Every structure is written in C-alpha cells, then in structure tokens.
Amino acid sequence: MTVEDIKAAIEQLPEPERLELADWLDEMRNRAWDAEMERDFSSGGRGMRLLEEVEADIREGRVKPMDEFLTEAKARRHSQSKSHSS
C-alpha cells in the first residue's frame, strides 16, 4: 500500500472517521515531539548545551524579567516611531 493509496482511502471515509483519524495523527505527532524533546534535553542531548547556557545566564544575572524586557521593548518601539514620523 502506498501513501497515495492511503490518501485515497481516507478521502472515502465518512467525516466522523476522518476527524477521528486526524485526532489520532495529532496524538501520534505529539508523542513523537515529546520523545524528541526528552532525547534532546536529557544528559548528552543536543539541547543540553543551550539549556546550560541559559541556566548560566540566569545565575550570572544576565537576564531580565519578561515584564521588564517587554516594557523596554515597547518604549523603544514608541521612541523609534516618533523619530521616524518627525
């Protein structure tokens, strides 16, 4: 059976069964994503270096609280738009 055969068979399904299949495919994709994240962020995973860098930045105080960052970004956009409109 080919992918084209499967697609053709899916098109023949009644709507409720297509929706059930779509839900099942979403669940399967979500499980695969969860497994990938688990691998990437476990010991030796490819995401661990990034996580370690973020943790070091937090420890060293090189990050700002999100609300402070957003307030500053909004103020920068506001001042830039005023300077461009003058």
Secondary structure as UniProt FT lines:
FT   HELIX           3..12
FT   HELIX           15..40
FT   TURN            43..44
FT   TURN            46..47
FT   HELIX           48..59
FT   TURN            60..61
FT   HELIX           66..85
//
